[in-house]
Amino acid sequence: MKIKSSLKSLKLRHRACRIVRRKGRVYIINKVDPRYKAKQG
């Protein structure tokens, strides 16, 4: 999982990327290709 301060550019890397907010953190999840996972912080 990548850890970035801003996820806006990472969302555009793959068509199936979704931005999800969980417990005050922002994640990018991708069910099609899980190597694109990312967390903000």
Secondary structure, 3 states (H helix, E strand, C coil): CEEECCCHHHHCCCCCCEEEEECCEEEEECCCCHHHCEEEC
